[in-house]
Amino acid sequence: MQRSVRVWRLALAGYVVLLGIISGLAYARGLPLAVLSTPYLDKVLHFGLLGGASFLARRATGDARVPWIGLPAGPVVVGLLATIEECAQRFSPARTFSLGDLAANLLGVVVLGWLARPRPQRHRGD
């Protein structure tokens, strides 16, 4: 395994822990009030946090693809997990399902996942 892939996987693992802590705080109603009261900050955070996970997952998995649809595996997994988690909020008294949050999650997954795509190496002298 390449060293850079190991670094991306380690970064992704740490990021997943961070997302777990944030999610746990949200379910325990322990997030700072400023996050909940500042207009659109919630959507920006959904975009950035899940987009960041998608970026790291894409880098950590290289150009691995989901066989039957041909999409990058890392962002697909992040998108599916984000959708499941957002839908699961319907069953929690501490959380509420939001179509806007889901849209911000998926937009972040697509945009930042796309930015993490592998690019062809340029040769010096070209």
URBELCOR-V258725 format. One record per backbone hydrogen bond with DSSP energy under -1.0 kcal/mol. NH is the residue of the N-H (numbers start at 0). CO is the residue of the C=O. Records with the same first field share a line. If there is no record, write none. Layout:
NH->CO ; CO
This chain:
5->1
6->2
7->3
8->4
9->5
10->6
11->7
12->8
13->9
14->10
15->11
16->12
17->13
18->14
19->15
20->16
21->17
22->18
23->19
24->20
25->21
26->22
27->23
28->25
29->24
34->31
36->32
37->33
40->37
43->39
44->40
45->41
46->42
47->43
48->44
49->45
50->46
51->47
52->48
53->49
54->50
55->51
56->52
57->53
58->54
59->55
60->56
63->60
65->70
68->65
69->65
72->63
75->71
76->72
77->73
78->74
79->75
80->76
81->77
82->78
83->79
84->80
85->81
86->82
87->83
89->86
90->87
91->88
101->97
102->98
103->99
104->100
105->101
106->102
107->103
108->104
109->105
110->106
111->107
112->108
113->109
114->110
115->111
116->113
125->122
